[in-house]
Structure formats: C-alpha cells, structure tokens
Amino acid sequence: MIAEAGLAALWFAAALAALQLALAAVGIRRSFRTVRPELVEGQLGKKSASTGSARTEEEELTSQILSAVRPVAVVQGLLAALAMALLIICFLRSDMSVLLVAENSHSDKPWLYKFAGAWGNHEGSMLLWVTILGLAGGAVAILEHRLAKPTLIATLGAQAAIALGFYAFLLLSSNPFARLFPVPPDGNGLNPLLQDPGLAFHPPTLYIGYVGISVAFSFAVGALITRDVGPAFARAMRPWVLGAWIFLTLGITAGSYWAYYELGWGGWWFWDPVENASLMPWLAATALLHSVTVLATRDGLRAWTVMLAVVAFSMSMIGTFLVRSGILTSVHAFAVDPKRGAFILALLAIYIGGALLLFAARVGTVRQGNTFEPVSREGALVMNNLLLSVILALVLIFTLYPIVAAGFGVQLSIGKPFFDKWIGPFALALVAVMAAGPLLRWRRDDLNALLGRMTVPIGVTALALAGLAIFSLSGHGIALLPLLGLGLAAGLAAASVAPLWKRNLRRTPLFTLGMVVSHLGIAVSLAGMASDSAFTVETLVAAKVGEPQTVGPYTVTLAGIRPEIGPNWSALEAKLVAQRGDGTPFTLRPQSRFFANPVTVTSESAIATRLDGQLYTVLGQPDDQGRWQLRLWWKPFVTLIWAGGALIAIGGALSLLGRLRRERRVWQRDEEEA
Amino acid sequence: MKPKHQRLTLALVALVAVVGAAILALSALKDQAAFFYAPGDVKKAGLPLGRAVRLGGMVEGGSIKRQPDGVTIHFVVTDGVATVPVAFRGITPDLFREKSGVVAEGSFNPDGSFTATNLLAKHDEKYMPPQVAGAMHETKSLKQ
C-alpha cells in the first residue's frame, strides 16, 4: 500500500503543478491586458503594486490569483516530499515487491545505505530532484515578497512548467513505485562503490544546487515574460543563485574527496563526464553570481545576466540527464530503453529550446542598462564571465563530443592530460583577473592606480615564482602549470585579503567578507592542486611482512594481513606501521573488501592526515612468494584542495547571510512605511 | 563609448570568445580523434608513437604473466583482428581479469608493444567502458 500511496501522491502533485501553470497563465494574461506604463519601461518599482491609491479591478484579480497560486505551489512541494518519504520507507523496509527496491537494494545493507540507496538509482534520484524542486517552489511562494506580483506569478508558472516535465518523465517512463511479481526473496544490492556515507550527502547537495539554479532561471523567465528585467528582479534572484552556488560548491568538493579516497587511485579529479556534469553548472552559476551582482548594484549587464541564467539552467538540466540517463556509462543504454532516451532528449529540447526562444523573443524589450569603462569593476566582472564561458564551452564540447561521435559509430575518448592542457591556461588567466577585480572601482578606474594597488600581490607572485624556479632548477623538477599555479595562488591570496586592508573588520559588510573568504578559498584550493601535482611521491612495491618501505618522509612497514568481517562484506586488512623520522609510529589499515550482493571487490584506502599533507596507502594483491602489493603516496598539502572548497562555500554562506540581512531590513522599513 | 555600442560590443566579444574557444577545441579534437586504439587500428594505421593514447580490447585468455618484482604484469590485448602485448606496473583494478574488457592508458613502444600507466576495467556487470563496448563490435577509428 505504501508504494501505491506514493504513486498517488505523485499524481496529485503533478495535477497541482498543472493547475499552478494554468493559474499562472491566466494571471499573466490578466496583467498584460492592463499593461502599465512603468511595466513597459521595465522599471516596475517594488511598491507600485501595493501603494497605488486607486487599485484597479485587474490589480485586484492579480492579487487573487497570486493568493491562489501560493498555496498550490506549497502543497505541490509537500506532496512530492511525501512521495519521496514513502519511497525511502519502501527501501528501509526492504520491500522487495517494489521493483526499484529489488533491483537496487539488499536486506543485508546497513540502514544508512538503504536510506541513501533510495536515490542511488535513476528513478529515485529523479524523484529526489522533483521533490527538492517542489519544496523550493513552495519556499519562493512563501518567502518572496518584494518582487512585483505579475513577475512572481510568472516565476511560479515557470517553476510549474519545469516540474511538470519531471512529473511526466517519472510517471510515464520511470515510475519509482512499480511493483514486481513474483516477489523475489531478496534484491540485487547496491554497487559497493556507492556504499559510503558520501552517498547520503553528495547527491542531495548537488541536486539542491541544480534546483536552486532552476529557481533562478524561473525568476529570469518571469522577468522576461512581464518585461521586468532590472535590479528588483536581480535582487530577488540573487539569494537563490548564491544558495545554489554554495550547494554546488559543497557537492563538487565532497564528490571530489569521495572519489579520491574511494577509488584508490590517489587522484582527486578525473575529468570524468559525470564530474564534468557537476562542474558545468558550477561554472555557469559562478558567472551568473558575478553578473547578477552587476545587475543588482549597478543596473548593468541586463540581457547578459538573463542569458547566463538560461545557460546555467541548461547546464544543470544537461548535468542531471547526462548522469542519470545512462548514456555516459554505456553506449547501449539507450538501446535498452529507447523510450526513456527519447523522452529525455525531448524534455531537454523543450526546456532549453523554449528558454532560448523566449530569450530571443524578449531580448529586444530588455533595455540597455548603465554603461561602464573597460577598466572598472564591471569590466573585470565581464572578463570573469567571458573566461568562465570559454572554460564552460571547452568542458561542454570535450564532454559531449565523444558521446555524439559514438552516435555516428566513431569511438574516441578524451583523457585527463588533454583537459588539463586546454583548461589549465584559461583557469590561470581567470585567477589573474580574480586578483585584480576586487581592487577596481565601479564604473571607471585608472590602470596605473590599479597597478599601484596590485604592487604587493604582484610582488608576492614574483617572489614565489622565483623561489619555486630556483627550487625546481636545483634538482626538483616542477612542471610549468603547477609552478604557475603555486605562484598565482600566493599572489591571489595576497590580493584577496587586500580589500580588507586598513578597514575596520567589524564595520565591513558581511558580503564583502564573504567575497574575500571565497577568493581566498580559490587560492588555497589552487595551492593544494598545484602542490599535489608538483610534490607528490609514490612508492609501488611487492612488500614482504616486516620489510620497511620509504615514501617521502615516512617509513612504512607491513606488519601483517588479517581477515575482517563487516555488516555486508568480508575483507583482507593490512596492518601498516608508519613512522616519520623518529616520530611516534602509527597504524594504517587499508583493506581489500569483498561484497556478495552484488559480487564485487573494492579496495578501501587508508589515509593519515597531517598538517602538511596526507599519507595515502592502498593494498593490492598477494603473489605466490607471500608478498603483498602496496601503493603508498605522500601528498604534501593535498588537503588544501578540499579545505579551499570549504572556504569557498563558507564565503558564499557569509555573503548570503549579509544579503538576506540587508534585504530583511529594507523590507521591514518598507512595511513600516506602508 | 555610446550606450548602444557598448552593448553590441559586449555581445560581439562574448560571441567571438565562445565561438573561438569552440573552434579551437574542435580543431584540437581532430588531432585527438585517434586517441583511442584497438589492436586492429594499429595494424591498419601504424604505430602512434610519442604520445599518450588509450588501447582497448579484451585481455587474451592465459596471457597474464606476473613479473618477479611483484608489481609488474605482462598481458596481451586482442580485438579479434590483431593483438598487442602490454606491460603495466601498478595495482590492477579489481575487475581486471582474463577474457574481460580493458582500456589501457599509456603509450606504444617502437617494437609494437604498449606500456600502460593506468588500467580501466569493467566496473561491474552492468558497466563496460563505452570504448570497449564499441571495440567489441567492430574496429573503427577516425583514421580510416
């Protein structure tokens, strides 16, 4: 009954989404009939809808429609959440009569993986997506008060349109609640690589990011439909862009660390299509985040910002569908279920094509915003946007090209060296712009003055580069990209904190502090990446028990191998005793794990984290002379990569907090005046 | 700069940047197209020496030979048309076994053998590297 209740909840939610769309359509038509001059001007002030002394009948109707749309949006979100909760209950109870549970779960799993396993598959993850979308729509309906009413109605209509596509996809081709008869004694289990606490955190975080971007996109659609592209719309959209960006940052950082320790390859980024699928929306969101600031504070870059919202949304759609359609893991996935593949392509075409058409049709009504000189804060932000767009275009092409080529029967693949070679230089250029941007004044600035303000960062970069070059020439060869990366990271760190110089920290606005912390995070992360490429040492041996091995500053001795039993696995576990110089010895226990459901062997790395890096150990196979393969890495400062990621997200959170507090103050003042 | 001009300039610069990047990327991909090789391709098109490529196919039955150092293995990759001997130093992936699909990253040696720096094996029953799946069916590359 639980599964049927879930399916019913999903149908009701879909019906409500249809109702929401219909109501919004009526509302928009109403508001068009009474096109007010200030609407056409694109200058609809925040209070014109509520303070007009002579409220027309039409305005009354708009208010009525809005008060009808609001509860519909909230209930739709709650129903989707109910369906998700019911699916999770099916997984927790290991109800094998539900096809999805039987295919992707097993009763021997620990409860956390039963719980998180609910979205460790195609149907469940789509349901999670639409749940978050529904709840976000409800939040917009409840929280957004400053946006003009017709624009808000159009925004909620766009949300409903997006949700409808997902409901149709779930209900018509990916029903998560389908039953299975006869009921099997137990399920197929979950891929052991996914049986990690990371599964409980990583996908939902990314999805919240994707959905946040779709909300930002809905605002853009709303503003385009009602011809209301201006600072008010940008201010309404900004918290959602910021929030989405924070979650995407966290999701990517967590995913990178997960892949790092789980795959046992010692790498933290592989340019795998699945990784790129999360990176592309992040790149677009980062560009959008910066351009929306120009729109909100300077009223410039209007059309550009709307276009970026469309691009960011397209990327999050492509990301979701690429990962979940199966097109990436096997060229034959579409052949298995051509209906689903066609559905996905149709949805993508409708969403992205529709958004681009709307943009093309309405871009003429978006008036030119304020202008600026090339050397100015705006100019730097445009450079940021351009470089991010170029990187995005490269990643997109490199990711999709092999898939498209496969469609024509041509097999090819693009490896990490290729990506590094093409993306690296643009990323470093971006870092240089990022160092200068915050030191520029809005509207107009002077290049010489900028160079003056940049003396310290440039000096730091030059010093770091010189030091590294000497170090590199003295026998420790460092490749060019890591060398430049380390030098620029030092300069960027200095430039990032420069806006705080001679400033009272207590009086510094939270969002300025947030920007400083985020930019510093990029410098920290870049330093970690470059340090890992430049200084990592590796030892690969077949080790006898008791024989000491050296890796970097450590001596590692294999003390023994013993069997280990876990909740749903058995393992061979190595006991490694590691010692740094004359320091205290400590133990590392890498494992080779065997899972029965499904039958898989995984290696579990053992990692010791120190202030200046990580000792990373992997257990391989035994040979016939009683030796065991060991792979040992000493990775100096590799942890900075993820520490930087965390800093970036914390900066975003500070900035969001600062914006929300200011918005609330302004809103309260408005309320008091009204 | 006049307002109208600035907007137009920005749009043009953006277009040029993105389209330029795309053209660069695609022309780079043209060289990259032969990045993936099946043993039969090498027989037809000759050895791609001096650059990192991927070699994909099946591990021939009975061909995996461990070397005395305990961390190097030799094996033979086949696609039914031709075979390539491969040397790999490292820990083999858990699903690397004989008569199973594999993609080796590395480079060819002048004698026609292949030195692998990384092995990608079938992930689980459902997953096969797309290139292997393709190579199983027919030997193709852009070089034809």
Interface residues (C-beta under 8 A of the other chain):
Chain A: N191 L193 G264 W265 L301 A303 W304 L328 T329 S330 V331 H332 Q368 T371 F372 E373 V382 N385 L386 S389 V390 A393 L394 I397 F398 Y401 P402 A405 A406 G409 V410 Q411 L412 S413 I414 G415 P417 F418 W422 L540 V541 A542 S592 P598 T600 V601 T602 S603 V618 G620 Q621 D623 Q625 R627 Q629 R631
Chain B: M1 P3 K4 Q6 R7 L10 A11 V13 A14 A17 V18 G20 A21 A22 A25 L26 A28 L29 Q32 A33 A34 F35 F36 A38 A52 R54 G56 R66 D69 G70 V71 R89 G90 I91 T92 D94 L95 V103 E105 N118 H123 D124 E125 K126 Y127 M128 P130 Q131 A133 G134 A135 E138 K140 S141 L142
